[in-house]
Amino acid sequence: MNNLSKKITPILLLLLCTSLLGLHLQTTQEATFFYREQQQIFLFDTEYVLNILKTIGGLATICSQFIIQFFKVPLIGSLVTALIGGISGWLFWLTLRKIHPALYLLPLAFLPILFQYLYLMKDSYHYEGLIAMLFWSLALNVYSYSARKFNWTYRTLIGCLLATGLFYTMGSVAILFVLSSLLFDVLQKSERWYASFIPLILLLIVGSLCVLGGSKPDYDYVFWMKDYVEYFVELEPFYGFSWQVALLVMLLFFLSRYLDHIKNYLKALVAVALLALSGMYYTQTALQQRNKDFYTLMQMFHYIDTEQWDAIISSADLNYNNYLHLNCLNLALSHKGVMQTDLFKYPQSGIQSLVSKYQAHIEESFLFSQIYYHVGITSLAYNFAFGTSVGITYGSPVMTKLLIKSHLIYGQYPAAEKFISLLEKTWAYHEWASSQRKFLYNDQAVESDPELGTKRKSLSSDKDLFANIIGLFDNLMIILEENPQNKAALDYTIGTLLLSKDLPAIKTFVERFSGTEVLPALPEPLQQAVISYAEHDPEYCRKYGVTDKILSEFSIFKQRVLGLRHARQNVATGIADYQPTFWYYLILSK
């Protein structure tokens, strides 16, 4: 192999690996990148940045937050993450070739990063872990260079500086650095290689002092990977593979010197096999690690944030047995103005299809705040949005936007101004935040705004009511009394009545509101409900808005059901074409 080939081949292999990683990340983690952006607020504020930099691993946090804020733009998440992995793999390769220039083993340089990508599939794993690996590979490359240029004294001093510097800026990845630098010196038979124990001992002392001094809660945070996952996540052995395989790869490069006599075409086959095996392992493990329902939910959250309602409705990934997925679907139907007519065109499962039972998860708080804000129960929307913002370490821009709008609706302008000033320090939301200043201390502007004005009109005049106590249906009824033109509240009121199959409550609602400003005409599913409780009184049905078309369809439906039962045939199969109706839901849903 000539000199030109030796220079070009590694670059081509690195570009190939990086491109493949980027493509796979875009396919498997696009929604995760969007979700990460919604889980933090990065402020262009000196005091904010300095306060984080003061903490152990603060630079990793700042770097990751700065990068993640751009994930709001499609493709940026997968592209940047692939580039970070590519650079990290390249830097690791520069160290590995000093051990032995086994070009055919180059794909192995990406193995530590591959595991990092697998960890990132879970939103509970911090992006700081990937950033830390990038700086680890950089520090190790600097150390390997110095090991050849300087004597053991300077080498040890540089190792100590890099170890402590990594610890304070990147966190616990420093322990991987001291172990890998020690292994490098052993494999290279560096002068007084045992001096490399000094950085290790120094790090053990510094880390222990941090735990004893209260800077870190436990030794897992300074000597293991707990520093890069949420506090409530139990560390599995799988989380350690990224670091362990880095040391293993270094050892394999050392052993490869005993295979130099192998012909070049065999080495090329080994390189292809390693690349293929690594890719197969990565894709299979990625599928195993991926929680399909939660990934779809993250996708739905992105669509909600960007108001892509048609994308939610048409999504093939929705699981109709998952209440949160149904909540997203029905929210989209309401935003599109078709919930009243199209509710039963999709599988439904009781009132929880509209708002599922709250189990104190961040994802539920995020979704419920959007639903309650949409229908006009602003107090509950604010409660969930505030809880979500507090529950996420560095806040949520989407929830902060909702807090601003809630304060404007209530006329709490000083609080709204505080949050506006906060978002004005962000990259993606500063323009939107500044646009909200026109509502500050301006009741007329709020009341004339199509969104905020409708929500303000829907506020109850009774200050003694607690929205979280009286229940969804009672809240909706209060809103309709205050603001009969609130179509979203009407959507969810009718949806609640129909999905509960409470025919007496439906009768009371129809008799009270039919023909009024609240309910000038009955949507077809509600007409189907009326005839279900008043089938023997056609005049009553006509009086309350049931058309002759619906009366005729009900007669045909009833005859078919009776015929199927008489013939002892399967009713569900026999009336499958009636699935988009209330009648089908009334008879066959649990």
C-alpha positions as semicolon CSV with decimal commas, in nm:
position;residue;x (nm);y (nm);z (nm)
1;M;0,000;0,000;0,000
2;N;0,154;0,335;-0,109
3;N;0,173;0,644;0,112
4;L;-0,123;0,815;-0,059
5;S;-0,347;0,514;0,000
6;K;-0,239;0,498;0,363
7;K;-0,351;0,859;0,408
8;I;-0,675;0,841;0,211
9;T;-0,808;0,502;0,324
10;P;-0,854;0,594;0,694
11;I;-1,031;0,917;0,597
12;L;-1,267;0,733;0,362
13;L;-1,341;0,469;0,625
14;L;-1,406;0,737;0,887
15;L;-1,640;0,926;0,652
16;L;-1,822;0,603;0,568
17;C;-1,869;0,512;0,934
18;T;-1,985;0,864;1,021
19;S;-2,234;0,872;0,731
20;L;-2,380;0,534;0,826
21;L;-2,414;0,647;1,187
22;G;-2,587;0,968;1,084
23;L;-2,832;0,783;0,861
24;H;-2,919;0,534;1,132
25;L;-2,953;0,805;1,398
26;Q;-3,195;0,995;1,177
27;T;-3,401;0,679;1,128
28;T;-3,408;0,562;1,489
29;Q;-3,366;0,870;1,709
30;E;-3,515;1,170;1,526
31;A;-3,801;1,205;1,775
32;T;-3,560;1,161;2,067
33;F;-3,356;1,458;1,948
34;F;-3,670;1,673;1,928
35;Y;-3,772;1,555;2,275
36;R;-3,432;1,642;2,423
37;E;-3,470;1,996;2,293
38;Q;-3,801;2,026;2,478
39;Q;-3,638;1,912;2,804
40;Q;-3,403;2,205;2,860
41;I;-3,366;2,582;2,830
42;F;-3,022;2,714;2,738
43;L;-2,981;3,083;2,819
44;F;-2,733;3,317;2,655
45;D;-2,665;3,467;2,994
46;T;-2,323;3,504;3,158
47;E;-2,443;3,439;3,512
48;Y;-2,635;3,128;3,402
49;V;-2,333;2,984;3,220
50;L;-2,089;3,061;3,502
51;N;-2,314;2,900;3,763
52;I;-2,316;2,575;3,567
53;L;-1,943;2,589;3,495
54;K;-1,879;2,603;3,870
55;T;-2,020;2,251;3,909
56;I;-1,824;1,931;3,845
57;G;-1,884;1,834;3,483
58;G;-2,022;2,181;3,414
59;L;-1,846;2,226;3,079
60;A;-2,002;1,902;2,952
61;T;-2,344;2,035;3,056
62;I;-2,289;2,370;2,883
63;C;-2,163;2,206;2,564
64;S;-2,452;1,960;2,551
65;Q;-2,715;2,226;2,624
66;F;-2,569;2,458;2,363
67;I;-2,581;2,183;2,101
68;I;-2,923;2,044;2,197
69;Q;-3,097;2,381;2,156
70;F;-3,042;2,346;1,779
71;F;-3,213;2,005;1,771
72;K;-3,538;2,192;1,713
73;V;-3,428;2,213;1,349
74;P;-3,490;1,884;1,162
75;L;-3,180;1,677;1,077
76;I;-2,952;1,880;1,305
77;G;-2,973;1,629;1,590
78;S;-2,863;1,327;1,387
79;L;-2,606;1,526;1,186
80;V;-2,432;1,684;1,486
81;T;-2,443;1,364;1,692
82;A;-2,292;1,167;1,403
83;L;-2,018;1,429;1,362
84;I;-1,935;1,415;1,733
85;G;-1,911;1,039;1,706
86;G;-1,701;1,060;1,390
87;I;-1,455;1,306;1,545
88;S;-1,435;1,099;1,862
89;G;-1,370;0,782;1,661
90;W;-1,103;0,959;1,456
91;L;-0,926;1,089;1,769
92;F;-0,937;0,743;1,924
93;W;-0,793;0,599;1,603
94;L;-0,501;0,844;1,621
95;T;-0,421;0,698;1,963
96;L;-0,475;0,338;1,858
97;R;-0,241;0,358;1,561
98;K;0,036;0,464;1,798
99;I;-0,014;0,129;1,972
100;H;-0,009;-0,049;1,636
101;P;-0,114;0,086;1,292
102;A;-0,363;-0,193;1,216
103;L;-0,574;-0,010;0,957
104;Y;-0,806;-0,306;0,908
105;L;-0,914;-0,273;1,272
106;L;-1,013;0,093;1,229
107;P;-1,392;0,024;1,262
108;L;-1,325;-0,087;1,619
109;A;-1,241;0,274;1,705
110;F;-1,613;0,349;1,678
111;L;-1,728;0,081;1,921
112;P;-1,723;0,303;2,235
113;I;-1,932;0,563;2,051
114;L;-2,173;0,300;1,921
115;F;-2,260;0,211;2,277
116;Q;-2,305;0,581;2,358
117;Y;-2,559;0,605;2,076
118;L;-2,744;0,307;2,218
119;Y;-2,757;0,477;2,557
120;L;-2,890;0,796;2,398
121;M;-3,196;0,607;2,276
122;K;-3,322;0,645;2,632
123;D;-3,402;1,006;2,719
124;S;-3,285;0,934;3,076
125;Y;-2,925;0,914;2,950
126;H;-2,771;1,260;2,935
127;Y;-2,613;1,397;2,619
128;E;-2,322;1,495;2,844
129;G;-2,212;1,131;2,831
130;L;-2,143;1,161;2,457
131;I;-1,970;1,498;2,497
132;A;-1,753;1,350;2,772
133;M;-1,644;1,067;2,540
134;L;-1,540;1,323;2,279
135;F;-1,320;1,505;2,529
136;W;-1,187;1,172;2,661
137;S;-1,068;1,075;2,312
138;L;-0,912;1,421;2,271
139;A;-0,735;1,403;2,609
140;L;-0,611;1,050;2,540
141;N;-0,474;1,159;2,202
142;V;-0,292;1,453;2,365
143;Y;-0,151;1,220;2,631
144;S;-0,036;0,961;2,376
145;Y;0,143;1,235;2,183
146;S;0,314;1,369;2,497
147;A;0,416;1,016;2,600
148;R;0,637;0,997;2,292
149;K;0,771;1,352;2,309
150;F;0,850;1,400;2,678
151;N;1,021;1,208;2,955
152;W;0,828;1,027;3,225
153;T;0,819;1,330;3,459
154;Y;0,645;1,560;3,211
155;R;0,429;1,272;3,091
156;T;0,306;1,211;3,445
157;L;0,248;1,581;3,505
158;I;0,046;1,609;3,184
159;G;-0,152;1,300;3,286
160;C;-0,236;1,455;3,623
161;L;-0,343;1,784;3,464
162;L;-0,558;1,611;3,202
163;A;-0,718;1,381;3,462
164;T;-0,815;1,660;3,702
165;G;-0,915;1,887;3,415
166;L;-1,142;1,619;3,268
167;F;-1,293;1,547;3,608
168;Y;-1,389;1,906;3,683
169;T;-1,508;1,986;3,330
170;M;-1,651;1,655;3,205
171;G;-1,722;1,451;3,518
172;S;-1,659;1,086;3,586
173;V;-1,519;1,006;3,238
174;A;-1,186;1,106;3,393
175;I;-1,163;0,758;3,548
176;L;-1,175;0,609;3,198
177;F;-0,896;0,845;3,093
178;V;-0,657;0,748;3,373
179;L;-0,720;0,378;3,309
180;S;-0,674;0,409;2,933
181;S;-0,360;0,623;2,971
182;L;-0,219;0,366;3,214
183;L;-0,297;0,086;2,967
184;F;-0,138;0,286;2,686
185;D;0,188;0,321;2,881
186;V;0,189;-0,048;2,970
187;L;0,132;-0,156;2,608
188;Q;0,391;0,091;2,479
189;K;0,638;-0,004;2,752
190;S;0,685;0,364;2,822
191;E;0,968;0,484;3,042
192;R;0,874;0,413;3,403
193;W;0,523;0,315;3,297
194;Y;0,426;0,258;3,660
195;A;0,437;0,636;3,710
196;S;0,100;0,637;3,532
197;F;-0,053;0,515;3,857
198;I;0,003;0,866;3,996
199;P;-0,282;1,030;3,793
200;L;-0,505;0,737;3,896
201;I;-0,424;0,781;4,265
202;L;-0,469;1,157;4,237
203;L;-0,812;1,113;4,078
204;L;-0,919;0,864;4,345
205;I;-0,824;1,117;4,614
206;V;-0,995;1,411;4,441
207;G;-1,310;1,210;4,369
208;S;-1,333;1,079;4,724
209;L;-1,293;1,431;4,865
210;C;-1,578;1,550;4,640
211;V;-1,807;1,279;4,777
212;L;-1,702;1,337;5,138
213;G;-1,741;1,713;5,090
214;G;-2,092;1,677;4,947
215;S;-2,014;1,795;4,592
216;K;-2,130;1,457;4,463
217;P;-2,385;1,229;4,632
218;D;-2,205;0,896;4,589
219;Y;-1,897;0,728;4,447
220;D;-2,094;0,608;4,144
221;Y;-2,108;0,972;4,036
222;V;-1,730;1,022;4,039
223;F;-1,592;0,680;3,946
224;W;-1,867;0,534;3,726
225;M;-2,135;0,640;3,475
226;K;-2,405;0,747;3,720
227;D;-2,294;1,103;3,648
228;Y;-2,456;1,077;3,302
229;V;-2,798;0,931;3,381
230;E;-3,101;1,055;3,572
231;Y;-3,080;0,999;3,946
232;F;-3,376;0,759;3,947
233;V;-3,225;0,527;3,683
234;E;-3,061;0,212;3,811
235;L;-2,725;0,151;3,643
236;E;-2,729;-0,176;3,451
237;P;-2,408;-0,353;3,342
238;F;-2,496;-0,253;2,984
239;Y;-2,416;0,111;3,067
240;G;-2,054;0,019;3,135
241;F;-1,986;-0,145;2,798
242;S;-1,885;0,181;2,627
243;W;-1,595;0,236;2,865
244;Q;-1,499;-0,130;2,895
245;V;-1,487;-0,184;2,520
246;A;-1,256;0,118;2,481
247;L;-0,994;-0,058;2,693
248;L;-1,056;-0,385;2,509
249;V;-1,002;-0,222;2,169
250;M;-0,668;-0,083;2,285
251;L;-0,564;-0,434;2,385
252;L;-0,677;-0,578;2,048
253;F;-0,467;-0,324;1,859
254;F;-0,166;-0,429;2,064
255;L;-0,225;-0,798;1,990
256;S;-0,273;-0,727;1,618
257;R;0,106;-0,686;1,578
258;Y;0,126;-1,064;1,588
259;L;-0,091;-1,081;1,274
260;D;0,118;-0,855;1,050
261;H;0,217;-1,149;0,832
262;I;-0,144;-1,189;0,712
263;K;-0,199;-1,089;0,348
264;N;-0,362;-0,753;0,269
265;Y;-0,677;-0,898;0,112
266;L;-0,742;-1,097;0,430
267;K;-0,698;-0,780;0,634
268;A;-0,949;-0,607;0,405
269;L;-1,195;-0,891;0,461
270;V;-1,144;-0,855;0,836
271;A;-1,216;-0,481;0,811
272;V;-1,537;-0,542;0,615
273;A;-1,642;-0,816;0,855
274;L;-1,578;-0,595;1,158
275;L;-1,776;-0,312;1,003
276;A;-2,065;-0,543;0,914
277;L;-2,069;-0,715;1,254
278;S;-2,055;-0,382;1,437
279;G;-2,342;-0,252;1,226
280;M;-2,552;-0,564;1,279
281;Y;-2,492;-0,560;1,653
282;Y;-2,577;-0,192;1,673
283;T;-2,901;-0,216;1,474
284;Q;-3,023;-0,526;1,658
285;T;-2,942;-0,382;2,000
286;A;-3,102;-0,052;1,901
287;L;-3,426;-0,231;1,822
288;Q;-3,412;-0,414;2,155
289;Q;-3,344;-0,096;2,352
290;R;-3,610;0,106;2,176
291;N;-3,944;0,150;2,351
292;K;-4,172;0,183;2,050
293;D;-4,469;0,333;2,236
294;F;-4,258;0,592;2,416
295;Y;-4,072;0,679;2,097
296;T;-4,405;0,738;1,923
297;L;-4,514;0,954;2,216
298;M;-4,201;1,167;2,177
299;Q;-4,289;1,198;1,810
300;M;-4,641;1,311;1,900
301;F;-4,501;1,572;2,141
302;H;-4,297;1,718;1,856
303;Y;-4,605;1,732;1,635
304;I;-4,801;1,902;1,914
305;D;-4,524;2,156;1,965
306;T;-4,512;2,233;1,591
307;E;-4,892;2,203;1,550
308;Q;-4,870;1,925;1,290
309;W;-5,216;1,791;1,367
310;D;-5,255;1,601;1,039
311;A;-4,929;1,418;1,110
312;I;-5,070;1,292;1,441
313;I;-5,401;1,183;1,290
314;S;-5,238;0,999;1,000
315;S;-4,952;0,844;1,201
316;A;-4,920;0,471;1,144
317;D;-4,723;0,437;1,470
318;L;-5,012;0,519;1,703
319;N;-5,099;0,240;1,943
320;Y;-5,473;0,258;2,004
321;N;-5,431;0,051;2,319
322;N;-5,214;0,325;2,469
323;Y;-5,420;0,596;2,640
324;L;-5,156;0,866;2,597
325;H;-5,148;0,798;2,223
326;L;-5,527;0,831;2,215
327;N;-5,501;1,156;2,413
328;C;-5,270;1,295;2,144
329;L;-5,497;1,174;1,865
330;N;-5,811;1,328;2,013
331;L;-5,629;1,653;2,087
332;A;-5,533;1,667;1,719
333;L;-5,893;1,592;1,612
334;S;-6,016;1,878;1,828
335;H;-5,756;2,120;1,693
336;K;-5,863;2,026;1,341
337;G;-6,227;2,087;1,437
338;V;-6,342;1,732;1,355
339;M;-6,363;1,562;1,695
340;Q;-6,741;1,589;1,717
341;T;-6,788;1,416;1,381
342;D;-6,484;1,186;1,355
343;L;-6,442;1,066;1,714
344;F;-6,553;0,709;1,641
345;K;-6,359;0,679;1,318
346;Y;-6,073;0,577;1,547
347;P;-6,074;0,315;1,825
348;Q;-6,176;0,467;2,159
349;S;-6,169;0,323;2,508
350;G;-6,367;0,527;2,758
351;I;-6,307;0,874;2,898
352;Q;-5,937;0,798;2,942
353;S;-5,911;0,822;2,564
354;L;-5,952;1,197;2,613
355;V;-5,748;1,245;2,931
356;S;-5,591;0,936;3,083
357;K;-5,551;0,873;3,453
358;Y;-5,269;1,083;3,595
359;Q;-4,978;0,877;3,731
360;A;-4,736;1,163;3,808
361;H;-4,509;1,115;3,506
362;I;-4,344;1,411;3,334
363;E;-4,480;1,297;2,997
364;E;-4,836;1,302;3,131
365;S;-4,792;1,648;3,280
366;F;-4,660;1,776;2,948
367;L;-4,954;1,633;2,753
368;F;-5,226;1,719;3,005
369;S;-5,111;2,081;3,022
370;Q;-5,162;2,104;2,647
371;I;-5,507;1,943;2,664
372;Y;-5,633;2,156;2,953
373;Y;-5,499;2,473;2,794
374;H;-5,671;2,384;2,467
375;V;-6,015;2,341;2,627
376;G;-5,975;2,648;2,848
377;I;-5,911;2,499;3,193
378;T;-5,618;2,737;3,232
379;S;-5,560;2,679;3,603
380;L;-5,499;2,306;3,554
381;A;-5,289;2,373;3,244
382;Y;-5,074;2,610;3,447
383;N;-5,046;2,360;3,732
384;F;-4,919;2,082;3,505
385;A;-4,691;2,315;3,307
386;F;-4,533;2,452;3,622
387;G;-4,488;2,103;3,765
388;T;-4,321;1,989;3,443
389;S;-4,085;2,287;3,441
390;V;-3,985;2,219;3,802
391;G;-3,955;1,844;3,744
392;I;-3,706;1,894;3,459
393;T;-3,367;2,009;3,586
394;Y;-3,312;2,282;3,329
395;G;-3,675;2,365;3,249
396;S;-3,881;2,323;2,934
397;P;-3,925;2,593;2,668
398;V;-4,262;2,455;2,560
399;M;-4,395;2,461;2,915
400;T;-4,248;2,807;2,975
401;K;-4,441;2,933;2,672
402;L;-4,757;2,792;2,825
403;L;-4,677;2,957;3,159
404;I;-4,642;3,292;2,982
405;K;-4,977;3,254;2,808
406;S;-5,146;3,141;3,129
407;H;-5,020;3,445;3,320
408;L;-5,136;3,673;3,039
409;I;-5,482;3,515;3,046
410;Y;-5,509;3,573;3,420
411;G;-5,371;3,925;3,388
412;Q;-5,070;3,840;3,603
413;Y;-4,843;4,060;3,397
414;P;-4,534;4,086;3,625
415;A;-4,505;3,704;3,632
416;A;-4,557;3,684;3,256
417;E;-4,290;3,949;3,203
418;K;-4,043;3,750;3,411
419;F;-4,085;3,438;3,194
420;I;-4,079;3,647;2,875
421;S;-3,744;3,793;2,978
422;L;-3,620;3,438;3,039
423;L;-3,715;3,309;2,693
424;E;-3,576;3,621;2,528
425;K;-3,232;3,489;2,627
426;T;-3,280;3,172;2,419
427;W;-3,193;3,108;2,055
428;A;-3,510;2,940;1,930
429;Y;-3,776;3,124;2,130
430;H;-3,655;3,483;2,170
431;E;-3,864;3,617;1,880
432;W;-4,181;3,452;2,007
433;A;-4,115;3,579;2,360
434;S;-4,064;3,936;2,239
435;S;-4,389;3,916;2,040
436;Q;-4,578;3,854;2,367
437;R;-4,471;4,186;2,518
438;K;-4,755;4,363;2,339
439;F;-4,997;4,189;2,578
440;L;-4,823;4,305;2,896
441;Y;-5,041;4,540;3,103
442;N;-5,283;4,561;2,809
443;D;-5,615;4,393;2,886
444;Q;-5,766;4,508;2,559
445;A;-5,491;4,341;2,356
446;V;-5,536;4,015;2,548
447;E;-5,914;4,014;2,515
448;S;-5,904;4,088;2,142
449;D;-5,652;3,811;2,072
450;P;-5,825;3,503;1,920
451;E;-5,636;3,260;2,145
452;L;-5,582;3,446;2,471
453;G;-5,916;3,626;2,453
454;T;-6,113;3,303;2,422
455;K;-5,928;3,155;2,717
456;R;-5,988;3,465;2,932
457;K;-6,361;3,458;2,854
458;S;-6,366;3,095;2,968
459;L;-6,240;3,177;3,318
460;S;-6,492;3,114;3,594
461;S;-6,613;3,411;3,796
462;D;-6,637;3,184;4,102
463;K;-6,301;3,217;4,278
464;D;-6,386;2,942;4,528
465;L;-6,380;2,666;4,266
466;F;-6,086;2,425;4,254
467;A;-6,051;2,286;3,903
468;N;-5,850;1,984;4,019
469;I;-6,130;1,872;4,252
470;I;-6,454;1,902;4,057
471;G;-6,353;1,681;3,762
472;L;-6,322;1,723;3,385
473;F;-6,691;1,723;3,291
474;D;-6,791;1,977;3,557
475;N;-6,501;2,201;3,454
476;L;-6,615;2,185;3,093
477;M;-6,974;2,270;3,184
478;I;-6,855;2,578;3,376
479;I;-6,654;2,688;3,073
480;L;-6,950;2,649;2,839
481;E;-7,161;2,859;3,075
482;E;-6,897;3,132;3,080
483;N;-6,807;3,112;2,711
484;P;-7,059;2,932;2,487
485;Q;-6,833;2,988;2,186
486;N;-6,550;2,773;2,323
487;K;-6,558;2,497;2,060
488;A;-6,272;2,301;2,215
489;A;-6,461;2,275;2,545
490;L;-6,768;2,157;2,353
491;D;-6,558;1,894;2,173
492;Y;-6,440;1,746;2,500
493;T;-6,782;1,777;2,666
494;I;-6,950;1,579;2,390
495;G;-6,656;1,338;2,381
496;T;-6,681;1,280;2,756
497;L;-7,054;1,212;2,738
498;L;-7,031;0,974;2,445
499;L;-6,728;0,781;2,568
500;S;-6,882;0,739;2,914
501;K;-7,196;0,593;2,751
502;D;-7,395;0,780;3,017
503;L;-7,729;0,807;2,834
504;P;-7,914;0,993;3,116
505;A;-7,636;1,255;3,124
506;I;-7,648;1,283;2,745
507;K;-8,026;1,335;2,765
508;T;-7,985;1,612;3,023
509;F;-7,714;1,784;2,818
510;V;-7,908;1,770;2,491
511;E;-8,231;1,898;2,645
512;R;-8,043;2,183;2,812
513;F;-7,826;2,303;2,525
514;S;-7,985;2,186;2,197
515;G;-8,068;2,484;1,977
516;T;-7,869;2,726;2,195
517;E;-7,549;2,911;2,121
518;V;-7,359;2,624;2,279
519;L;-7,512;2,352;2,062
520;P;-7,698;2,499;1,762
521;A;-7,691;2,161;1,584
522;L;-7,617;1,807;1,698
523;P;-7,320;1,628;1,535
524;E;-7,404;1,284;1,400
525;P;-7,252;1,081;1,688
526;L;-7,461;1,282;1,935
527;Q;-7,771;1,227;1,721
528;Q;-7,694;0,856;1,732
529;A;-7,678;0,878;2,112
530;V;-8,015;1,057;2,130
531;I;-8,194;0,790;1,929
532;S;-8,023;0,525;2,144
533;Y;-8,214;0,642;2,452
534;A;-8,529;0,762;2,270
535;E;-8,573;0,507;1,991
536;H;-8,946;0,471;2,066
537;D;-9,013;0,845;2,039
538;P;-8,920;0,967;1,688
539;E;-9,084;1,306;1,747
540;Y;-8,867;1,365;2,053
541;C;-8,564;1,277;1,842
542;R;-8,663;1,520;1,567
543;K;-8,734;1,792;1,823
544;Y;-8,379;1,772;1,951
545;G;-8,208;1,767;1,614
546;V;-8,199;1,404;1,499
547;T;-8,236;1,394;1,120
548;D;-8,451;1,150;0,924
549;K;-8,129;1,010;0,777
550;I;-8,005;0,906;1,122
551;L;-8,349;0,766;1,213
552;S;-8,345;0,552;0,900
553;E;-7,987;0,434;0,959
554;F;-8,073;0,335;1,315
555;S;-8,368;0,129;1,197
556;I;-8,145;-0,062;0,956
557;F;-7,876;-0,104;1,223
558;K;-8,128;-0,238;1,475
559;Q;-8,269;-0,488;1,227
560;R;-7,924;-0,619;1,148
561;V;-7,829;-0,663;1,515
562;L;-8,154;-0,846;1,590
563;G;-8,102;-1,068;1,285
564;L;-7,748;-1,156;1,387
565;R;-7,853;-1,240;1,740
566;H;-8,145;-1,449;1,618
567;A;-7,911;-1,640;1,387
568;R;-7,655;-1,668;1,668
569;Q;-7,388;-1,511;1,451
570;N;-7,101;-1,293;1,566
571;V;-7,242;-0,944;1,616
572;A;-6,905;-0,766;1,605
573;T;-6,822;-0,914;1,266
574;G;-7,171;-0,858;1,131
575;I;-7,177;-0,486;1,211
576;A;-6,812;-0,411;1,136
577;D;-6,916;-0,147;0,882
578;Y;-7,083;0,046;1,167
579;Q;-6,756;0,078;1,359
580;P;-6,736;0,460;1,306
581;T;-7,069;0,505;1,491
582;F;-7,173;0,556;1,852
583;W;-7,402;0,254;1,823
584;Y;-7,111;0,018;1,759
585;Y;-6,920;0,171;2,052
586;L;-7,228;0,150;2,278
587;I;-7,282;-0,220;2,213
588;L;-6,931;-0,359;2,185
589;S;-6,692;-0,142;2,384
590;K;-6,607;-0,247;2,738
